[in-house]
Amino acid sequence: MKWRSNRKSSNVDDRRGMSSGRSGGGLSPMLIGLLLKLVTSKKGLIIVAVVLGLMYFTGFNPLQFISGGATNQIQNTNYKGSASENELAAFSNRVLISTEDVWNKIIPNYKEPTLVLFTNSVSSACGSASSATGPFYCPGDQKLYIDLSFFEEMATRLNAPGDFAQAYVIAHEVGHHIQKLMGTTDKMQQLRGQVSQKEYNSYSVKLELQADFLAGVWAHHAQNMDLILEKGDLQEALDAAFAIGDDRLQKQSSGTVVPDSFTHGTSAQRMRWFKKGFETGDINQGDTFNTNSL
């Protein structure tokens, strides 16, 4: 894949070397002293009453931000990535700018997501996650999160090597961002608890296959705009889609395939929808929710 000549994106939050943690709960002695002073004065009682009312009616606790109870990120200033990891960081940045170029062209007033690079664990608006979670998109903060070690796992454990396979992963998560902007993600969240788990899983499959399709749409337009593809690149992406199909992963882990538990789609489905996006480049042909055949 040709990527080195691309510009850098300004939407990358490099948190490598940082660890997520939750600072101690409870109020500090200084804060306790302040509250005691407040309740002994007339104005202070009014302030306390307002705070308690806010907490009661909204569930929001304004004290958590000054009591040290919030999740934070602790910087390891001694962290230095390896040459190969830094190369992957630069690559991911250039892939992100390519997705920005494409989606700004397709979607009016496109709101660009942020790519967060992390090691071991990370905190997001969707909660804390470890590297074992794999790459994910958080609709709560509209950011995509990737531990770059996943790309090595793709090559070694999943047998899906190659830079365009890695680009497919990033483009897939950006696809979830497109779904958030389109309102599809919010509709999915509204279904949770209203339908059976089996039915919700089927909707989840459609959501993931649509993200694969959108990754293919990106690849189509990126190729037309910048001629990014080299020999074998398309097959790398298809191999990656095949490697992370529910049926293949379940068979690898347990030897048993349970279709009702699928949440991402089969290998064949994932390959088919990515390829359809790549061949058509038409965002209107990716309605996985209203098709008779996935």
Secondary structure as UniProt FT lines:
FT   TURN            4..5
FT   STRAND          12..14
FT   TURN            16..17
FT   STRAND          18..22
FT   HELIX           29..39
FT   HELIX           42..58
FT   TURN            62..63
FT   HELIX           64..67
FT   STRAND          71..75
FT   TURN            77..78
FT   HELIX           83..106
FT   TURN            108..109
FT   STRAND          114..118
FT   STRAND          121..124
FT   TURN            125..126
FT   STRAND          127..130
FT   HELIX           131..133
FT   STRAND          136..138
FT   TURN            139..142
FT   STRAND          143..147
FT   HELIX           149..156
FT   HELIX           163..182
FT   HELIX           184..191
FT   TURN            192..194
FT   HELIX           197..226
FT   TURN            231..232
FT   HELIX           233..243
FT   HELIX           246..254
FT   HELIX           259..261
FT   HELIX           267..280
FT   HELIX           283..285
FT   HELIX           288..290
//
